[in-house]
Amino acid sequence: MRKGKQLLIWFSCYFLIFSALFYINDGRVSGNTNDGWAELNHQSDTILKYVKQEHYEEASKILEGFSEHFLEMLNEEKLTMKELQVITMSYDDALEAVKSTSLSKAKRIQLVYELRLLMDAYMKHEDPLWKEMEEPLLLSLQSLHISSDEADLKTIESPLRSFIGHYNTVQPALTVALEETNLQILHSQVKYLVLMTNDSIKPKEWNAHLEKIEAQLVVIFDEEESTLADPSLYWLIITMSSAILSTLSYVGFKKFRGHKQEVVNKKNRRRDQDN
């Protein structure tokens, strides 16, 4: 009977451990992505598909529904003023994309993709879409490198515009996904890069600064998901650990008490034999 209880207790421990590992490997915690964000994420994806197909009227209608749904969500979701500002600006950019006939198709897609990346970032899953921007950003940075004999601003004007465009697209999503420190470092480096174009470019300093930005991008895109983890994941781990610790403590206590009782019984038997 005692062995049966111990097996049951150990089975419970293993079940708790594997449950925790399942949630961690799955990349999400139950309740982390509620229906509201999931719907907004789906709508942003639909809008992007319509814009790629040049069905701008259909995209505009979905975007109106997006706005209404988001306003309804504000009654339940607690967002910071910064988050509200970022979402509003991304929505305005997407609205401009579907309304403005003066924009090129590529520019329209870029502006709507900004909203798409942002909504996906709120899903907090294992493979966020914003990580797809690593290659475009790094490639455009590499094309900005110059040699000593081509320090003319005109040679970098186009690749710089490309890099800033990619950065503006992914920046809203990064405000949700990254720690404030990493985001501020990158943002300051990009702003300084633009300021450097106001003076005569010195190739050595320019290339050195590009390398700093590249290094920071590598940190951001290759870092572990711990900085993106939802707080409820940590709560799950703590809860599981506490349950396992309590179970092991109980098993240890039962074993200690059983051993102590056995020692007492032996002493009593010896005493009875002596008498």
C-alpha positions in Angstrom: 0.0 0.0 0.0 2.8 2.4 0.9 4.6 1.7 -2.4 1.4 2.4 -4.3 1.0 5.8 -2.6 4.7 6.7 -3.4 4.2 5.7 -7.0 1.1 7.9 -7.2 3.0 10.8 -5.7 6.0 10.4 -8.0 3.7 10.1 -11.0 2.1 13.4 -10.0 5.5 15.1 -9.8 6.4 13.9 -13.3 3.0 15.0 -14.6 3.6 18.5 -13.2 7.1 18.7 -14.7 6.0 17.6 -18.1 3.0 19.9 -18.0 5.3 22.9 -17.4 7.7 21.8 -20.1 4.8 21.5 -22.6 3.6 25.0 -21.9 7.2 26.4 -22.2 8.0 24.6 -25.4 4.6 25.5 -26.9 5.7 29.1 -26.5 2.5 30.4 -25.0 0.5 30.2 -21.7 -3.2 29.6 -21.6 -5.0 32.9 -21.5 -2.0 34.8 -22.8 -3.6 35.5 -26.2 -7.2 36.3 -25.6 -9.9 36.3 -28.3 -9.7 40.1 -28.7 -6.0 40.3 -29.8 -6.5 37.1 -31.9 -9.3 38.8 -33.8 -7.3 42.0 -34.3 -4.3 39.9 -35.5 -6.6 38.1 -38.0 -8.0 41.3 -39.3 -4.6 42.9 -39.8 -3.6 39.8 -41.8 -6.7 40.1 -43.9 -6.1 43.8 -44.5 -2.5 43.1 -45.7 -3.7 40.4 -48.1 -6.2 42.8 -49.6 -3.6 45.5 -50.0 -1.2 43.1 -51.7 -4.1 42.2 -54.1 -4.8 46.0 -54.6 -8.3 45.5 -53.2 -8.2 48.7 -51.3 -11.9 49.2 -50.7 -12.2 45.8 -49.1 -9.1 46.6 -47.0 -10.7 49.9 -45.9 -13.9 48.2 -44.7 -11.9 45.6 -42.6 -9.8 48.5 -41.2 -13.0 50.2 -40.0 -14.0 47.0 -38.3 -10.6 46.8 -36.8 -11.0 50.3 -35.2 -14.4 49.4 -33.7 -13.1 46.2 -32.3 -10.1 47.8 -30.8 -12.2 50.5 -29.1 -14.4 47.8 -27.6 -11.3 46.0 -26.3 -10.1 49.1 -24.4 -12.8 48.5 -21.8 -11.1 45.2 -20.9 -7.4 45.6 -21.8 -5.1 47.7 -19.7 -2.7 49.4 -22.1 -0.2 52.1 -21.3 -0.3 55.5 -22.9 2.8 54.5 -25.0 1.0 51.4 -26.3 -2.1 53.4 -27.2 0.1 55.9 -29.0 2.0 53.2 -30.9 -1.2 51.4 -32.0 -2.9 54.6 -33.0 0.0 55.7 -35.1 0.3 52.3 -36.8 -3.5 52.3 -37.5 -3.2 55.8 -39.0 -0.4 54.6 -41.3 -2.5 51.7 -42.4 -5.4 54.0 -43.0 -3.2 56.2 -45.2 -2.1 53.2 -47.1 -5.6 52.1 -48.1 -6.9 55.6 -48.7 -4.1 57.5 -50.4 -3.9 57.0 -54.1 -0.6 58.9 -54.4 1.3 56.1 -52.6 3.0 53.3 -54.5 1.9 49.8 -54.0 5.2 49.0 -52.2 4.7 51.8 -49.8 1.1 50.8 -49.1 2.2 47.3 -48.3 5.0 48.6 -46.1 2.6 50.8 -44.0 0.0 48.0 -43.6 2.8 45.5 -42.7 3.7 47.8 -39.8 0.3 47.2 -38.3 0.4 43.5 -39.1 3.8 43.1 -37.2 2.5 45.0 -34.3 -0.7 43.0 -33.8 1.3 39.8 -34.2 3.7 40.9 -31.5 0.8 41.0 -29.0 0.2 37.3 -29.6 3.5 36.6 -27.8 4.2 33.3 -29.5 7.4 31.5 -30.4 8.0 32.8 -33.9 6.8 36.4 -34.1 6.6 37.9 -37.5 8.8 40.9 -36.6 11.8 38.5 -36.6 11.4 38.2 -40.3 12.7 41.8 -40.6 16.2 40.8 -39.5 17.4 39.9 -43.0 16.1 43.1 -44.7 17.5 45.3 -42.0 21.0 43.7 -42.1 21.1 43.6 -45.9 20.2 47.3 -46.2 22.8 48.1 -43.5 25.5 46.2 -45.3 24.8 48.2 -48.5 25.4 51.4 -46.5 29.1 50.7 -46.0 31.4 53.0 -47.9 35.0 53.1 -48.8 37.4 56.1 -48.5 36.9 57.1 -52.1 33.1 57.2 -52.2 32.1 59.4 -49.3 29.4 61.1 -51.3 26.0 61.2 -49.7 24.3 60.3 -53.0 25.9 56.9 -52.9 24.1 56.0 -49.7 20.9 58.0 -50.2 18.8 55.0 -51.6 20.1 52.3 -49.2 19.6 54.6 -46.3 16.0 55.3 -47.3 15.5 51.6 -47.6 17.0 50.9 -44.1 14.9 53.6 -42.5 11.8 52.3 -44.2 12.4 48.8 -42.8 13.2 50.2 -39.4 10.0 52.2 -39.3 8.0 49.2 -40.3 9.3 47.0 -37.4 9.7 49.6 -34.7 6.1 49.5 -33.4 6.3 45.7 -32.9 9.7 46.1 -31.1 8.1 48.5 -28.6 5.9 45.6 -27.5 8.4 42.7 -27.8 11.6 44.2 -26.4 12.9 45.4 -23.1 13.0 49.2 -23.0 16.9 49.2 -22.7 17.5 47.3 -26.0 14.9 49.4 -27.8 16.4 52.7 -26.7 19.9 51.7 -27.6 18.8 50.8 -31.1 16.6 53.8 -31.5 19.4 56.2 -30.5 21.9 54.5 -32.8 19.5 54.9 -35.8 18.7 58.5 -35.0 22.5 59.3 -34.8 23.0 57.6 -38.1 20.6 60.0 -39.7 22.2 63.0 -38.0 25.6 61.9 -39.4 24.3 62.6 -42.9 24.0 66.3 -42.1 27.8 66.7 -42.1 30.4 65.5 -44.5 30.6 61.7 -44.0 33.9 60.3 -42.7 34.0 56.7 -44.0 35.8 55.3 -41.0 33.4 56.8 -38.4 30.4 56.0 -40.6 31.3 52.3 -41.0 32.1 52.0 -37.3 28.6 53.2 -36.4 27.0 50.9 -38.9 28.8 48.0 -37.2 27.4 49.1 -33.8 23.9 49.0 -35.2 24.5 45.6 -36.8 25.7 44.3 -33.5 22.7 45.6 -31.7 20.3 44.1 -34.2 22.0 40.8 -33.7 21.5 41.1 -30.0 17.8 41.9 -30.5 17.0 39.2 -33.1 19.1 36.4 -31.7 18.4 36.8 -28.0 16.5 34.2 -26.0 12.8 34.4 -25.8 13.1 35.1 -22.0 12.8 38.9 -22.7 9.6 38.3 -24.6 8.1 35.9 -22.1 4.7 36.7 -20.6 4.7 37.1 -16.8 2.1 34.4 -16.5 4.7 31.9 -17.8 6.9 32.8 -14.8 3.9 32.4 -12.5 3.2 28.9 -14.0 6.8 27.9 -13.4 6.7 29.1 -9.8 3.4 27.3 -9.2 4.7 24.1 -10.6 7.9 24.3 -8.7 6.0 25.0 -5.4 3.8 22.0 -6.0 6.7 19.7 -6.7 8.6 21.0 -3.7 5.6 20.5 -1.5 5.1 16.9 -2.8 8.8 16.0 -2.3 8.7 17.5 1.2 5.7 15.4 2.1 7.3 12.3 0.8 10.4 13.0 2.8 8.5 13.7 5.9 6.5 10.5 5.6 9.6 8.5 5.0 11.3 10.2 8.1 8.3 9.5 10.3 8.1 5.9 9.1 11.8 5.4 9.8 11.5 7.0 13.3 8.5 4.8 14.1 10.4 1.7 13.0 13.3 2.6 15.3 10.8 3.1 18.2 9.2 -0.3 17.5 12.6 -2.0 17.5 13.5 -0.5 20.8 10.1 -1.6 22.2 10.7 -5.2 20.9 14.1 -5.3 22.5 12.8 -4.1 25.8 10.0 -6.7 25.7 12.6 -9.4 25.0 14.8 -8.3 27.8 11.9 -8.3 30.2 
